[in-house]
Amino acid sequence: MRLIAGIFRLAAAAVSIAGTYNTWSGAKAWDWVYFTNQSNIAFAFVMLWAGAATLVKGEQPPAWLKGCVTLYMIVTGLVAWLVLPPAVMGPDTLYILGLPTATLVHIIAPIAAAADFLLFDAHRRFRWPYTLTWLLYFPVYLAFVLIRAAFFPDQPLPSGAMYPYPFVDVAAIGWQQLGVNCVTYLAAFFGLGLVLFLIDKILPDRPLLG
Protein backbone atom coordinates (compact mmCIF):
# COMPACT_ATOMS: atom_id res chain seq x y z
CA MET A 1 0.00 0.00 0.00
CA ARG A 2 2.93 2.34 0.65
CA LEU A 3 3.98 1.88 -2.99
CA ILE A 4 0.47 2.68 -4.19
CA ALA A 5 0.32 5.82 -2.00
CA GLY A 6 3.70 7.01 -3.25
CA ILE A 7 2.82 6.49 -6.90
CA PHE A 8 -0.57 8.16 -6.42
CA ARG A 9 1.07 11.23 -4.90
CA LEU A 10 3.66 11.51 -7.64
CA ALA A 11 0.91 11.10 -10.25
CA ALA A 12 -1.13 13.85 -8.56
CA ALA A 13 1.93 16.11 -8.69
CA ALA A 14 2.36 15.30 -12.38
CA VAL A 15 -1.25 16.33 -13.07
CA SER A 16 -0.70 19.76 -11.51
CA ILE A 17 2.68 20.20 -13.19
CA ALA A 18 1.19 19.35 -16.59
CA GLY A 19 -1.86 21.52 -15.97
CA THR A 20 0.26 24.57 -15.14
CA TYR A 21 2.68 24.17 -18.05
CA ASN A 22 1.83 27.61 -19.45
CA THR A 23 2.63 29.12 -16.04
CA TRP A 24 6.01 27.66 -15.16
CA SER A 25 7.20 27.58 -18.78
CA GLY A 26 6.47 31.27 -19.25
CA ALA A 27 4.35 30.53 -22.32
CA LYS A 28 1.70 33.03 -21.20
CA ALA A 29 2.58 36.35 -19.60
CA TRP A 30 1.29 36.91 -16.09
CA ASP A 31 -0.21 33.42 -15.83
CA TRP A 32 1.05 33.42 -12.22
CA VAL A 33 -1.74 35.83 -11.30
CA TYR A 34 -4.38 33.08 -11.37
CA PHE A 35 -5.19 31.54 -7.98
CA THR A 36 -5.66 28.17 -9.67
CA ASN A 37 -2.12 28.12 -11.00
CA GLN A 38 -0.56 29.17 -7.71
CA SER A 39 -2.49 26.59 -5.71
CA ASN A 40 -1.66 23.82 -8.19
CA ILE A 41 2.05 24.60 -8.23
CA ALA A 42 2.14 24.61 -4.42
CA PHE A 43 0.22 21.33 -4.43
CA ALA A 44 2.65 19.80 -6.93
CA PHE A 45 5.62 20.74 -4.75
CA VAL A 46 4.08 19.24 -1.62
CA MET A 47 2.95 16.08 -3.41
CA LEU A 48 6.40 15.53 -4.92
CA TRP A 49 7.78 15.80 -1.40
CA ALA A 50 5.10 13.54 0.08
CA GLY A 51 5.36 10.98 -2.73
CA ALA A 52 9.12 10.69 -2.52
CA ALA A 53 9.01 10.52 1.29
CA THR A 54 6.39 7.78 1.11
CA LEU A 55 8.45 5.65 -1.24
CA VAL A 56 11.72 5.97 0.70
CA LYS A 57 10.14 6.18 4.18
CA GLY A 58 11.45 9.71 4.61
CA GLU A 59 10.17 12.77 6.44
CA GLN A 60 6.69 13.80 5.31
CA PRO A 61 5.68 17.44 4.75
CA PRO A 62 4.56 19.18 7.96
CA ALA A 63 0.89 18.68 8.80
CA TRP A 64 0.26 22.44 8.62
CA LEU A 65 1.63 22.66 5.07
CA LYS A 66 -0.16 19.54 3.86
CA GLY A 67 -3.44 20.80 5.30
CA CYS A 68 -2.95 24.25 3.77
CA VAL A 69 -2.42 23.03 0.21
CA THR A 70 -5.28 20.54 0.60
CA LEU A 71 -7.61 23.35 1.69
CA TYR A 72 -6.70 25.61 -1.20
CA MET A 73 -6.95 22.84 -3.75
CA ILE A 74 -10.47 22.12 -2.47
CA VAL A 75 -11.17 25.85 -2.73
CA THR A 76 -9.85 25.79 -6.30
CA GLY A 77 -12.24 23.00 -7.24
CA LEU A 78 -15.26 24.54 -5.51
CA VAL A 79 -14.69 28.01 -6.99
CA ALA A 80 -14.34 26.53 -10.48
CA TRP A 81 -17.55 24.56 -9.97
CA LEU A 82 -19.71 27.14 -8.19
CA VAL A 83 -18.37 30.59 -9.15
CA LEU A 84 -16.47 30.66 -12.42
CA PRO A 85 -18.13 30.29 -15.83
CA PRO A 86 -17.35 27.09 -17.75
CA ALA A 87 -13.96 27.16 -19.42
CA VAL A 88 -14.08 27.91 -23.14
CA MET A 89 -11.76 25.76 -25.24
CA GLY A 90 -10.24 27.88 -27.97
CA PRO A 91 -7.77 27.04 -30.73
CA ASP A 92 -4.85 27.83 -28.38
CA THR A 93 -6.09 25.50 -25.64
CA LEU A 94 -3.36 23.15 -24.45
CA TYR A 95 -4.28 19.47 -24.13
CA ILE A 96 -2.35 16.94 -22.04
CA LEU A 97 -3.18 13.26 -22.71
CA GLY A 98 -6.36 14.37 -24.43
CA LEU A 99 -7.56 16.58 -21.57
CA PRO A 100 -7.50 20.40 -21.52
CA THR A 101 -5.25 21.82 -18.83
CA ALA A 102 -8.28 23.57 -17.28
CA THR A 103 -9.76 20.15 -16.52
CA LEU A 104 -6.51 18.99 -14.93
CA VAL A 105 -6.15 21.93 -12.56
CA HIS A 106 -9.83 22.60 -11.80
CA ILE A 107 -11.20 19.07 -11.48
CA ILE A 108 -8.68 16.24 -11.42
CA ALA A 109 -6.06 17.82 -9.16
CA PRO A 110 -8.59 19.00 -6.50
CA ILE A 111 -10.19 15.54 -6.43
CA ALA A 112 -6.73 14.00 -6.08
CA ALA A 113 -5.95 16.37 -3.19
CA ALA A 114 -9.13 15.40 -1.34
CA ALA A 115 -8.60 11.69 -2.01
CA ASP A 116 -5.01 11.81 -0.80
CA PHE A 117 -6.03 13.57 2.41
CA LEU A 118 -8.81 11.09 3.12
CA LEU A 119 -7.04 7.88 2.13
CA PHE A 120 -3.28 8.25 2.48
CA ASP A 121 -2.65 10.91 5.12
CA ALA A 122 -2.11 10.16 8.79
CA HIS A 123 -4.77 12.01 10.78
CA ARG A 124 -5.37 13.78 14.09
CA ARG A 125 -2.32 15.94 13.38
CA PHE A 126 -4.07 19.31 12.87
CA ARG A 127 -4.33 21.91 15.61
CA TRP A 128 -7.24 24.32 15.64
CA PRO A 129 -5.03 27.45 15.14
CA TYR A 130 -4.13 26.01 11.74
CA THR A 131 -7.59 27.02 10.52
CA LEU A 132 -6.67 30.66 11.16
CA THR A 133 -3.10 30.61 9.84
CA TRP A 134 -4.25 28.88 6.65
CA LEU A 135 -6.14 32.10 5.85
CA LEU A 136 -2.97 34.19 5.58
CA TYR A 137 -2.36 33.22 1.97
CA PHE A 138 -5.53 34.82 0.59
CA PRO A 139 -4.73 38.45 1.61
CA VAL A 140 -1.21 38.01 0.22
CA TYR A 141 -2.65 36.71 -3.05
CA LEU A 142 -5.14 39.59 -3.21
CA ALA A 143 -2.38 42.15 -2.63
CA PHE A 144 -0.37 40.58 -5.46
CA VAL A 145 -3.35 40.86 -7.83
CA LEU A 146 -4.06 44.50 -6.95
CA ILE A 147 -0.41 45.60 -7.06
CA ARG A 148 0.14 43.93 -10.42
CA ALA A 149 -2.90 45.68 -11.90
CA ALA A 150 -1.84 49.06 -10.47
CA PHE A 151 1.80 48.96 -11.53
CA PHE A 152 1.43 47.22 -14.89
CA PRO A 153 -1.72 48.74 -16.44
CA ASP A 154 -0.28 48.26 -19.92
CA GLN A 155 0.09 44.49 -19.47
CA PRO A 156 -3.36 42.90 -19.40
CA LEU A 157 -3.94 39.19 -19.05
CA PRO A 158 -4.42 37.04 -22.18
CA SER A 159 -8.18 37.52 -21.74
CA GLY A 160 -7.70 41.28 -22.07
CA ALA A 161 -8.69 41.93 -18.45
CA MET A 162 -6.44 43.39 -15.77
CA TYR A 163 -7.87 41.18 -13.03
CA PRO A 164 -8.02 37.38 -13.12
CA TYR A 165 -11.53 37.06 -11.60
CA PRO A 166 -14.63 39.31 -11.62
CA PHE A 167 -14.94 39.25 -7.82
CA VAL A 168 -11.54 40.98 -7.45
CA ASP A 169 -11.98 43.44 -10.33
CA VAL A 170 -11.91 46.60 -8.23
CA ALA A 171 -12.21 48.77 -11.35
CA ALA A 172 -15.63 47.24 -12.06
CA ILE A 173 -17.04 46.55 -8.57
CA GLY A 174 -15.39 49.26 -6.44
CA TRP A 175 -13.45 49.03 -3.20
CA GLN A 176 -16.50 48.58 -0.99
CA GLN A 177 -17.73 45.52 -2.88
CA LEU A 178 -14.18 44.19 -3.02
CA GLY A 179 -14.05 44.41 0.77
CA VAL A 180 -17.37 42.58 1.07
CA ASN A 181 -16.15 39.89 -1.31
CA CYS A 182 -12.91 39.44 0.62
CA VAL A 183 -14.70 39.04 3.95
CA THR A 184 -17.14 36.60 2.35
CA TYR A 185 -14.40 34.47 0.86
CA LEU A 186 -12.33 34.52 4.03
CA ALA A 187 -15.35 33.35 6.01
CA ALA A 188 -15.96 30.57 3.48
CA PHE A 189 -12.29 29.53 3.58
CA PHE A 190 -12.39 29.50 7.38
CA GLY A 191 -15.50 27.33 7.30
CA LEU A 192 -13.87 24.89 4.90
CA GLY A 193 -10.75 24.86 7.06
CA LEU A 194 -12.88 23.96 10.09
CA VAL A 195 -14.48 21.12 8.14
CA LEU A 196 -11.03 19.85 7.18
CA PHE A 197 -9.91 20.13 10.80
CA LEU A 198 -12.96 18.20 12.06
CA ILE A 199 -12.57 15.46 9.46
CA ASP A 200 -8.93 15.11 10.49
CA LYS A 201 -10.04 14.67 14.12
CA ILE A 202 -12.76 12.17 13.26
CA LEU A 203 -10.65 9.87 11.09
CA PRO A 204 -8.31 7.30 12.72
CA ASP A 205 -4.68 8.14 13.33
CA ARG A 206 -3.33 5.78 10.70
CA PRO A 207 -4.07 6.33 7.00
CA LEU A 208 -7.18 4.51 5.83
CA LEU A 209 -5.12 2.85 3.07
CA GLY A 210 -1.71 3.07 4.67
C-alpha positions in Angstrom: 0.0 0.0 0.0 2.9 2.3 0.6 4.0 1.9 -3.0 0.5 2.7 -4.2 0.3 5.8 -2.0 3.7 7.0 -3.2 2.8 6.5 -6.9 -0.6 8.2 -6.4 1.1 11.2 -4.9 3.7 11.5 -7.6 0.9 11.1 -10.2 -1.1 13.9 -8.6 1.9 16.1 -8.7 2.4 15.3 -12.4 -1.2 16.3 -13.1 -0.7 19.8 -11.5 2.7 20.2 -13.2 1.2 19.4 -16.6 -1.9 21.5 -16.0 0.3 24.6 -15.1 2.7 24.2 -18.0 1.8 27.6 -19.4 2.6 29.1 -16.0 6.0 27.7 -15.2 7.2 27.6 -18.8 6.5 31.3 -19.3 4.3 30.5 -22.3 1.7 33.0 -21.2 2.6 36.3 -19.6 1.3 36.9 -16.1 -0.2 33.4 -15.8 1.1 33.4 -12.2 -1.7 35.8 -11.3 -4.4 33.1 -11.4 -5.2 31.5 -8.0 -5.7 28.2 -9.7 -2.1 28.1 -11.0 -0.6 29.2 -7.7 -2.5 26.6 -5.7 -1.7 23.8 -8.2 2.1 24.6 -8.2 2.1 24.6 -4.4 0.2 21.3 -4.4 2.6 19.8 -6.9 5.6 20.7 -4.8 4.1 19.2 -1.6 3.0 16.1 -3.4 6.4 15.5 -4.9 7.8 15.8 -1.4 5.1 13.5 0.1 5.4 11.0 -2.7 9.1 10.7 -2.5 9.0 10.5 1.3 6.4 7.8 1.1 8.5 5.6 -1.2 11.7 6.0 0.7 10.1 6.2 4.2 11.4 9.7 4.6 10.2 12.8 6.4 6.7 13.8 5.3 5.7 17.4 4.7 4.6 19.2 8.0 0.9 18.7 8.8 0.3 22.4 8.6 1.6 22.7 5.1 -0.2 19.5 3.9 -3.4 20.8 5.3 -2.9 24.2 3.8 -2.4 23.0 0.2 -5.3 20.5 0.6 -7.6 23.3 1.7 -6.7 25.6 -1.2 -7.0 22.8 -3.7 -10.5 22.1 -2.5 -11.2 25.9 -2.7 -9.9 25.8 -6.3 -12.2 23.0 -7.2 -15.3 24.5 -5.5 -14.7 28.0 -7.0 -14.3 26.5 -10.5 -17.6 24.6 -10.0 -19.7 27.1 -8.2 -18.4 30.6 -9.2 -16.5 30.7 -12.4 -18.1 30.3 -15.8 -17.4 27.1 -17.7 -14.0 27.2 -19.4 -14.1 27.9 -23.1 -11.8 25.8 -25.2 -10.2 27.9 -28.0 -7.8 27.0 -30.7 -4.9 27.8 -28.4 -6.1 25.5 -25.6 -3.4 23.2 -24.4 -4.3 19.5 -24.1 -2.4 16.9 -22.0 -3.2 13.3 -22.7 -6.4 14.4 -24.4 -7.6 16.6 -21.6 -7.5 20.4 -21.5 -5.2 21.8 -18.8 -8.3 23.6 -17.3 -9.8 20.1 -16.5 -6.5 19.0 -14.9 -6.1 21.9 -12.6 -9.8 22.6 -11.8 -11.2 19.1 -11.5 -8.7 16.2 -11.4 -6.1 17.8 -9.2 -8.6 19.0 -6.5 -10.2 15.5 -6.4 -6.7 14.0 -6.1 -6.0 16.4 -3.2 -9.1 15.4 -1.3 -8.6 11.7 -2.0 -5.0 11.8 -0.8 -6.0 13.6 2.4 -8.8 11.1 3.1 -7.0 7.9 2.1 -3.3 8.2 2.5 -2.7 10.9 5.1 -2.1 10.2 8.8 -4.8 12.0 10.8 -5.4 13.8 14.1 -2.3 15.9 13.4 -4.1 19.3 12.9 -4.3 21.9 15.6 -7.2 24.3 15.6 -5.0 27.5 15.1 -4.1 26.0 11.7 -7.6 27.0 10.5 -6.7 30.7 11.2 -3.1 30.6 9.8 -4.3 28.9 6.7 -6.1 32.1 5.8 -3.0 34.2 5.6 -2.4 33.2 2.0 -5.5 34.8 0.6 -4.7 38.4 1.6 -1.2 38.0 0.2 -2.7 36.7 -3.1 -5.1 39.6 -3.2 -2.4 42.1 -2.6 -0.4 40.6 -5.5 -3.4 40.9 -7.8 -4.1 44.5 -6.9 -0.4 45.6 -7.1 0.1 43.9 -10.4 -2.9 45.7 -11.9 -1.8 49.1 -10.5 1.8 49.0 -11.5 1.4 47.2 -14.9 -1.7 48.7 -16.4 -0.3 48.3 -19.9 0.1 44.5 -19.5 -3.4 42.9 -19.4 -3.9 39.2 -19.1 -4.4 37.0 -22.2 -8.2 37.5 -21.7 -7.7 41.3 -22.1 -8.7 41.9 -18.4 -6.4 43.4 -15.8 -7.9 41.2 -13.0 -8.0 37.4 -13.1 -11.5 37.1 -11.6 -14.6 39.3 -11.6 -14.9 39.2 -7.8 -11.5 41.0 -7.5 -12.0 43.4 -10.3 -11.9 46.6 -8.2 -12.2 48.8 -11.4 -15.6 47.2 -12.1 -17.0 46.5 -8.6 -15.4 49.3 -6.4 -13.5 49.0 -3.2 -16.5 48.6 -1.0 -17.7 45.5 -2.9 -14.2 44.2 -3.0 -14.1 44.4 0.8 -17.4 42.6 1.1 -16.1 39.9 -1.3 -12.9 39.4 0.6 -14.7 39.0 3.9 -17.1 36.6 2.4 -14.4 34.5 0.9 -12.3 34.5 4.0 -15.4 33.3 6.0 -16.0 30.6 3.5 -12.3 29.5 3.6 -12.4 29.5 7.4 -15.5 27.3 7.3 -13.9 24.9 4.9 -10.8 24.9 7.1 -12.9 24.0 10.1 -14.5 21.1 8.1 -11.0 19.9 7.2 -9.9 20.1 10.8 -13.0 18.2 12.1 -12.6 15.5 9.5 -8.9 15.1 10.5 -10.0 14.7 14.1 -12.8 12.2 13.3 -10.6 9.9 11.1 -8.3 7.3 12.7 -4.7 8.1 13.3 -3.3 5.8 10.7 -4.1 6.3 7.0 -7.2 4.5 5.8 -5.1 2.9 3.1 -1.7 3.1 4.7 
